[in-house]
Amino acid sequence: MGYVGGRQAYPILVKCLTRLEYRGYDSAGVALVNDNGDLVVYKTKGKVKDLERAAEGKDVSGTVGIAHTRWATHGESCYN
């Protein structure tokens, strides 16, 4: 999913990912264009809470972003 707008993208994207948790997946990630215009990417194995922990204390500013989940049907998750 993606978001472009006047509000901060990260909380909106995390909320959308949380709504997808029932589907089952093995990893999640988010990419944002932060307030400085830099691309920042956070990704992790596991659930949305794991992604939130990985991004905790880091720059999650910005009003443009995308988020994804991965449902591994072949092979295991490889995010480090």
WOKA-V534113 format. One record per helix or strand of 3 or more residues. SS is the DSSP state (helix for helix, strand for strand). FROM is the first residue (numbers start at 0). TO is the last residue. Records with the same first field share a line. If there is no record, write none. Layout:
# WOKA-V534113
SS=FROM-TO / FROM-TO
This chain:
# WOKA-V534113
strand=1-3 / 26-32 / 38-44 / 63-69
helix=8-18 / 20-22 / 47-54
